[in-house]
């Protein structure tokens, strides 16, 4: 990490302690079983090549840090890394998005700490798209008065949990976006803060599952990005001009 030529901040989530799983599905995809009493804590982690009070991982391999922040539970197993400060405590790391799926505010704080006298900050935030959540209401006599496109939480607990998780992660990341939109609009001139976020809302029929490997999926992503670019052309041009790129 210390060899990177630009400053980075990468989020992850770690479990201190824990023992390797036995091979059972639940123990492979989660860092410990429900009966494991060796887990000591679950804490957010900030990997960076910059040494700050809240960062770590300057001597870690970039590829390992990449694995820790992308280890989405259920889809990928957790990543185990040793703690250089305490070799007896290995940590399991899972998807940083569970902690903070939009690190704009953290990056802004890091920049202000490293360059306290700076007069101008430009932030380009790139989202990965928002997928509609919810399940179609079945068109039966009970629901005959409701429009077919209405979405409600399902009665099945597992899909409901998946829906709530998507809304929680999505809501947190968009809250950060709103925060910086307001700062840049109402206080941007005073602080010389220029902010733009490229983000699209996928159409209702878009199949955006993380494990989607259907033919044409990548092409659909490209088409959605191109459509959003056309919508945001003026915003992008204004950002580039105001940010001084």
Beta strands, then each sheet from edge to edge (+ up, - down):
strand 1: 9-16
strand 2: 41-48
strand 3: 79-82
strand 4: 90-94
strand 5: 121-126
strand 6: 135-136
strand 7: 151-152
strand 8: 193-198
sheet 1: 2+ 1- 4+ 3-
sheet 2: 5+ 8+
sheet 3: 6+ 7-
end
